[in-house]
């Protein structure tokens, strides 16, 4: 198994865990209602796009985050996500990432919310998820192996651009 296939498999596992956490939310919550379509367990039925690229993050409380992805499959395109702000982040890392878009990236361009968790001392791991701005619809989850020195548990709003 090559490095990309390993990242893809890990991203599938993380995506299933993310969906499990959404299912565990109160059944009348907006996030459960917004993601009901993910609960059937058949994630391949929609012809989702697989994204791979590079994620960088640096900060000392104030962070700057940049992710560029090439998306293949039904939604072939180039995607860029940029965010900055105040959150819990100390250090810097660069990570090749891979994961799955659950929606057409071109239809969600603009403001998105993100969650990022990274633990890295020379080498570590990162999980990065994108959500809708208003109701918490899960747009995609990406994972990677980091290189750098960083501890981050952050969320915020950024801009998704598609070309």
VEXDREN-2710 file (C-alpha; in Angstrom, 1 decimal):
% VEXDREN-2710
k/r/px/py/pz
1/UNK/0.0/0.0/0.0
2/UNK/1.5/3.4/-1.0
3/UNK/1.4/6.6/1.1
4/UNK/-1.7/8.0/-0.7
5/UNK/-3.7/4.8/-0.3
6/UNK/-2.8/4.7/3.4
7/UNK/-4.0/8.4/3.8
8/UNK/-7.2/7.6/1.9
9/UNK/-7.9/4.6/4.1
10/UNK/-7.3/6.6/7.3
11/UNK/-9.5/9.4/6.0
12/UNK/-12.4/6.9/5.5
13/UNK/-12.0/5.7/9.1
14/UNK/-11.9/9.3/10.4
15/UNK/-15.0/10.2/8.3
16/UNK/-16.9/7.2/9.7
17/UNK/-15.9/8.3/13.2
18/UNK/-17.0/11.9/12.4
19/UNK/-20.4/10.6/11.2
20/UNK/-20.7/8.5/14.4
21/UNK/-20.1/11.7/16.6
22/UNK/-22.8/13.5/14.6
23/UNK/-25.2/10.6/15.2
24/UNK/-24.5/10.8/18.9
25/UNK/-25.8/14.4/19.1
26/UNK/-29.4/14.9/20.3
27/UNK/-31.8/13.7/17.6
28/UNK/-33.5/17.1/17.4
29/UNK/-30.3/19.1/17.0
30/UNK/-29.6/21.1/13.8
31/UNK/-26.4/19.1/13.2
32/UNK/-28.3/15.8/13.2
33/UNK/-31.0/17.1/10.9
34/UNK/-28.5/18.7/8.5
35/UNK/-26.5/15.4/8.2
36/UNK/-29.4/12.9/8.0
37/UNK/-28.4/11.9/4.5
38/UNK/-25.0/10.5/5.8
39/UNK/-26.6/8.0/8.2
40/UNK/-27.5/5.3/5.7
41/UNK/-23.8/4.1/5.6
42/UNK/-23.6/4.1/1.8
43/UNK/-21.1/6.9/1.2
44/UNK/-20.2/5.7/-2.3
45/UNK/-23.7/6.1/-3.7
46/UNK/-23.3/9.9/-4.4
47/UNK/-20.1/9.7/-6.5
48/UNK/-18.2/11.8/-4.0
49/UNK/-14.8/13.4/-4.8
50/UNK/-11.5/12.4/-3.3
51/UNK/-9.2/15.3/-2.4
52/UNK/-5.5/15.2/-1.8
53/UNK/-3.1/18.1/-1.3
54/UNK/-1.2/20.1/1.3
55/UNK/-2.3/21.6/4.6
56/UNK/-0.2/24.2/6.5
57/UNK/-0.8/25.9/9.8
58/UNK/1.2/28.2/11.9
59/UNK/0.4/30.2/15.0
60/UNK/0.9/31.1/18.6
61/UNK/-2.8/31.6/19.6
62/UNK/-3.3/33.7/16.4
63/UNK/-3.2/31.2/13.5
64/UNK/-2.9/31.2/9.7
65/UNK/-4.2/28.0/8.0
66/UNK/-4.0/27.1/4.3
67/UNK/-5.2/24.0/2.5
68/UNK/-5.0/23.3/-1.2
69/UNK/-6.5/20.1/-2.7
70/UNK/-6.8/18.5/-6.1
71/UNK/-10.2/16.8/-6.2
72/UNK/-10.8/13.8/-8.5
73/UNK/-14.0/11.8/-9.2
74/UNK/-17.4/13.3/-9.9
75/UNK/-16.4/16.7/-8.6
76/UNK/-12.9/17.2/-10.3
77/UNK/-11.5/20.6/-9.4
78/UNK/-8.9/22.5/-7.5
79/UNK/-9.9/23.7/-4.0
80/UNK/-8.2/26.2/-1.7
81/UNK/-9.3/26.9/1.9
82/UNK/-7.8/29.8/3.9
83/UNK/-8.5/30.9/7.5
84/UNK/-7.0/33.0/10.2
85/UNK/-8.0/34.1/13.6
86/UNK/-7.6/33.4/17.3
87/UNK/-7.8/29.8/18.5
88/UNK/-5.8/27.2/20.4
89/UNK/-2.7/26.7/18.3
90/UNK/1.0/26.7/19.2
91/UNK/3.6/25.9/16.6
92/UNK/3.7/25.2/12.9
93/UNK/3.3/22.2/10.6
94/UNK/2.9/21.1/7.0
95/UNK/1.0/17.9/6.1
96/UNK/0.1/16.1/3.0
97/UNK/-3.6/15.3/3.4
98/UNK/-6.2/13.1/1.7
99/UNK/-9.9/12.7/2.3
100/UNK/-13.4/12.8/0.9
101/UNK/-15.7/15.6/-0.1
102/UNK/-19.4/14.7/0.6
103/UNK/-20.7/17.5/-1.6
104/UNK/-19.7/19.2/-4.8
105/UNK/-17.0/21.7/-3.7
106/UNK/-18.2/24.2/-6.4
107/UNK/-21.6/24.4/-4.7
108/UNK/-20.2/25.3/-1.3
109/UNK/-17.6/27.9/-2.3
110/UNK/-17.5/30.8/0.1
111/UNK/-17.6/30.8/3.9
112/UNK/-17.2/27.5/5.7
113/UNK/-16.5/26.4/9.2
114/UNK/-13.7/24.1/10.0
115/UNK/-12.4/21.9/12.9
116/UNK/-8.7/21.0/13.0
117/UNK/-6.9/18.8/15.5
118/UNK/-3.1/18.3/15.3
119/UNK/-0.5/16.8/17.5
120/UNK/3.0/16.9/16.2
121/UNK/6.5/16.7/17.7
122/UNK/8.8/16.2/14.6
123/UNK/6.1/13.9/13.2
124/UNK/2.4/13.5/14.1
125/UNK/-1.1/13.5/12.7
126/UNK/-3.8/16.0/11.7
127/UNK/-7.6/15.8/11.2
128/UNK/-9.3/18.6/9.3
129/UNK/-13.1/18.8/8.6
130/UNK/-15.2/21.4/6.8
131/UNK/-18.9/22.2/7.7
132/UNK/-21.6/24.5/6.5
133/UNK/-21.7/27.9/8.0
134/UNK/-25.3/27.8/9.4
135/UNK/-26.5/24.3/10.2
136/UNK/-23.3/22.1/10.5
137/UNK/-23.7/20.0/7.4
138/UNK/-20.5/18.0/7.0
139/UNK/-18.8/18.9/3.7
140/UNK/-15.7/16.7/4.1
141/UNK/-12.9/15.3/6.3
142/UNK/-9.2/15.1/5.5
143/UNK/-6.3/13.6/7.4
144/UNK/-2.6/13.6/7.1
145/UNK/0.8/13.0/8.6
146/UNK/2.4/16.2/9.9
147/UNK/6.0/17.4/10.0
148/UNK/6.9/20.2/12.3
149/UNK/6.1/21.1/15.9
150/UNK/2.5/21.9/16.7
151/UNK/-0.3/21.3/19.1
152/UNK/-3.7/22.5/17.9
153/UNK/-7.4/22.0/18.7
154/UNK/-9.1/24.7/16.9
155/UNK/-12.2/25.7/15.0
156/UNK/-13.3/28.8/13.1
157/UNK/-14.5/30.2/9.8
158/UNK/-12.6/30.5/6.5
159/UNK/-13.1/30.9/2.8
160/UNK/-13.3/28.0/0.4
161/UNK/-12.3/28.8/-3.2
162/UNK/-12.9/26.4/-6.2
163/UNK/-11.4/26.6/-9.7
END
